[in-house]
């Protein structure tokens, strides 16, 4: 998953090693050779079953709040950061086939789907 925001190219990837899911983000400034690598993860609880999609969502959520944190002192910046996070979620969910994405929302019913 890749996106460019204000000249910074973000590339996301995941590593799955049951019971851990690690989200890796590589952020590269446009026109430079400097790349920052950030890692966040999700660890399976002893009472849960392993699900790759849940681990991806949890680790991505942690990554997005690391990259685009809310600012309690600046409401305008908080809204901008929220918009960036929403954009990333839209990008993440757009990678899913439509039928699969709709079924996750519980909007599909009946046969033939």
Helices and strands as residue ranges (DSSP letters): E 2-5, E 8-17, E 20-29, E 35-43, H 52-67, H 75-94, H 98-104
